[in-house]
Amino acid sequence: MINSATPLIRLLFKWLFLILAIAGLVGLLSAAFLYALNEVTLFRETHLWIILLLPFAGMFIVWWYQQYGGNAQKGNNLLLEEYYYPTGQGVPWKMAPMVIFTTLITHLFGGSAGREGTAVQYGGTIAAQFDKFIPMGKQDKRILLLCGIAAGFASLFGTPLAGAIFAMEMVQLGKVRWRGIGAILATALLSNWICVLCGGLHTHYPAIGEVPTWSFTIFAYLLLAGILFGLASILFRYTGAVCSRGFNKIKQPLLRPFVGGILIILIVHLLQTTKHLGLGIPTIMDAFQQPLPPTDFLIKIGLTALTLSAGFKGGEVTPLFFIGATLGNALAPFIPLPLALLAATGFVSVFAGCTKTPIACTVMAMELFGWQYAVFFSITCLISYIISGKNGIYTAQKVKNFKLF
């Protein structure tokens, strides 16, 4: 009896060690990263002259990745490839420090980017390193990678349930594989808890307010909003593709971020505002509380496409929050739903359409804004997911029909 139970005990101890180690390392790193992001953003906004150095910062980022990045240049797509086709090489450890440092550079000098891609990459990178000294089969390697991705997402945004589901949904577009859910969820919960212990650096968004009385009219308005959020997802993806093709025509890679940086500086000068740069958290907050210029979401789409296509680093998710929230805000005069509710549904629905993760986005909205709005979020996220088509922003993501199991 004891001998037969030994392999199971060893297995339990192995995964307990992995969960604790990954969650601890990723949670602490997320806290440090959030603190650093706040500091570089504050420095940029109090020393606006630094934006003039953006083209040179971009040239350094591209040069560094060319010289030392290797496969790490693939970013999130490398994690997807490693999940689908586990190799002996795995994910290089240098991907984590490189993406963290270059994301901070992008934000410091005024690029329009996010932070999710960075968190997913350093979470996945940390998890993948354990595979190098702990023997694992193909399925265990996949679960390990998802634990890291979930830990990074959960600890960065303060949404552990959404982080666990995002990791599983991200790797299988439109379908959730529930294998390993216990380990993935435990890692997400623990990493978020550790990050919170380090100072509560997560963003807390305004409350939506009273839940509207349900009716067929409300349902129709939500359908309309979901369609428009889905179209915004297409526009974001299309704008990024157009910018990428344009920059690829510049044969010298180091000139691409230089040209992109110059264009961003010119746009900021014409607009006479920096509110569309970086994460844009203050504008996202305003979108829940007061009317904003209806062009804010379009400007953010353009600046984010320029930033990421030119070779700067960062994620797309927080810019997608900005785009969705400000689009929802712009729809308020035409769709008679509460302003905060439209901003919140847009916040997650454009994200759902671009990343093809409607379940994770619905759960994330409920974690951030309240479970009583579940039906509102689920409708707009699902409609945006459908309207935006099969392809998302992750080119290596596999396409499946929408399934829960």
Secondary structure as UniProt FT lines:
FT   HELIX           2..46
FT   HELIX           48..53
FT   HELIX           54..64
FT   HELIX           65..69
FT   HELIX           70..74
FT   HELIX           76..84
FT   TURN            93..94
FT   HELIX           95..108
FT   TURN            109..110
FT   HELIX           116..130
FT   TURN            131..133
FT   HELIX           138..157
FT   HELIX           160..170
FT   STRAND          173..175
FT   TURN            179..180
FT   HELIX           181..197
FT   TURN            198..199
FT   HELIX           216..248
FT   TURN            253..254
FT   HELIX           255..271
FT   TURN            275..276
FT   TURN            278..279
FT   HELIX           281..287
FT   TURN            288..289
FT   TURN            294..295
FT   HELIX           296..309
FT   TURN            310..311
FT   HELIX           317..331
FT   TURN            332..334
FT   HELIX           339..355
FT   HELIX           358..369
FT   HELIX           371..373
FT   HELIX           374..387
FT   TURN            395..396
FT   STRAND          399..403
//
